[in-house]
Amino acid sequence: MKLNLNYILIINFFISISKQVLGNPMGLCKFPNIPVHSFEDEDSVCVNMAPRNGRYPPENSPCPWKIFTFDRTIRPSHIQPVTLGSTDGAKIFDRYIIKALPLNKTYGREFLGHFEPQWDAEPVCCNGVTFPNMLVSSKVRPANPNETVLWTAPRDYLGDFVFIVTFAISSRKYWFSERSDVVTVVPDCPTCIHPSHPDNPLV
């Protein structure tokens, strides 16, 4: 799935507007001890990704939305647009929460990269960091069957990962922990030999 130039320009425009409205994302990042809609505590937001901390069971029917990535590979520190969209182009979701995790650790707190703030979503900081490693839809988000967010790959990670999303119609009706196709962070220099410890090239 590829973006045309006009679509990229539109996305960048809205991101730039959101930064003007939100200011510095580090100063506005919500921490998990601040309730985020129906995600009411740290485990609910950062680990479980379930409204009301899973008090109500998720839907077991096929999820009517998918996670569309625009590239199957990405380079460190590069931006990846991610679209959350209806599989039939009609169904509308009310809330979502999204994060990126290594493929072999798709549950827990080993987050990858960070999300750009935008006017209809709230950046969330987990694990005590000061950059948004999760994104939760805002109460001002209009009802819409599609949503595009921007995610930046980490500079010191190479390998496979997935985006994980919970889609919610309400706190009692939600589709839990849906996964994207696998995306791979590849080196900027494919022929280079990379150290096992990126922060210490001597290791």
Rosetta blueprint (number, residue, H / E / L):
1 M L
2 K L
3 L L
4 N L
5 L H
6 N H
7 Y H
8 I H
9 L H
10 I H
11 I H
12 N H
13 F H
14 F H
15 I H
16 S H
17 I H
18 S H
19 K H
20 Q H
21 V H
22 L H
23 G L
24 N L
25 P H
26 M H
27 G H
28 L H
29 C L
30 K E
31 F L
32 P L
33 N L
34 I L
35 P L
36 V E
37 H L
38 S L
39 F E
40 E L
41 D L
42 E H
43 D H
44 S H
45 V H
46 C H
47 V H
48 N H
49 M L
50 A L
51 P H
52 R H
53 N H
54 G H
55 R L
56 Y L
57 P L
58 P L
59 E L
60 N L
61 S L
62 P L
63 C L
64 P L
65 W E
66 K E
67 I E
68 F E
69 T E
70 F L
71 D L
72 R L
73 T E
74 I E
75 R L
76 P L
77 S L
78 H L
79 I E
80 Q E
81 P E
82 V E
83 T E
84 L E
85 G E
86 S E
87 T L
88 D L
89 G L
90 A L
91 K L
92 I L
93 F E
94 D L
95 R E
96 Y E
97 I E
98 I E
99 K E
100 A E
101 L E
102 P E
103 L L
104 N L
105 K L
106 T L
107 Y L
108 G L
109 R L
110 E L
111 F L
112 L L
113 G L
114 H E
115 F E
116 E L
117 P L
118 Q E
119 W L
120 D L
121 A E
122 E E
123 P E
124 V E
125 C L
126 C L
127 N L
128 G L
129 V L
130 T L
131 F L
132 P L
133 N L
134 M E
135 L E
136 V E
137 S E
138 S L
139 K L
140 V L
141 R L
142 P L
143 A L
144 N E
145 P L
146 N E
147 E E
148 T E
149 V E
150 L E
151 W E
152 T E
153 A L
154 P L
155 R L
156 D L
157 Y L
158 L L
159 G E
160 D E
161 F E
162 V E
163 F E
164 I E
165 V E
166 T E
167 F E
168 A E
169 I E
170 S E
171 S L
172 R L
173 K E
174 Y E
175 W E
176 F E
177 S E
178 E E
179 R E
180 S L
181 D L
182 V L
183 V E
184 T E
185 V E
186 V L
187 P L
188 D L
189 C L
190 P L
191 T L
192 C L
193 I L
194 H L
195 P L
196 S L
197 H L
198 P L
199 D L
200 N L
201 P L
202 L L
203 V L
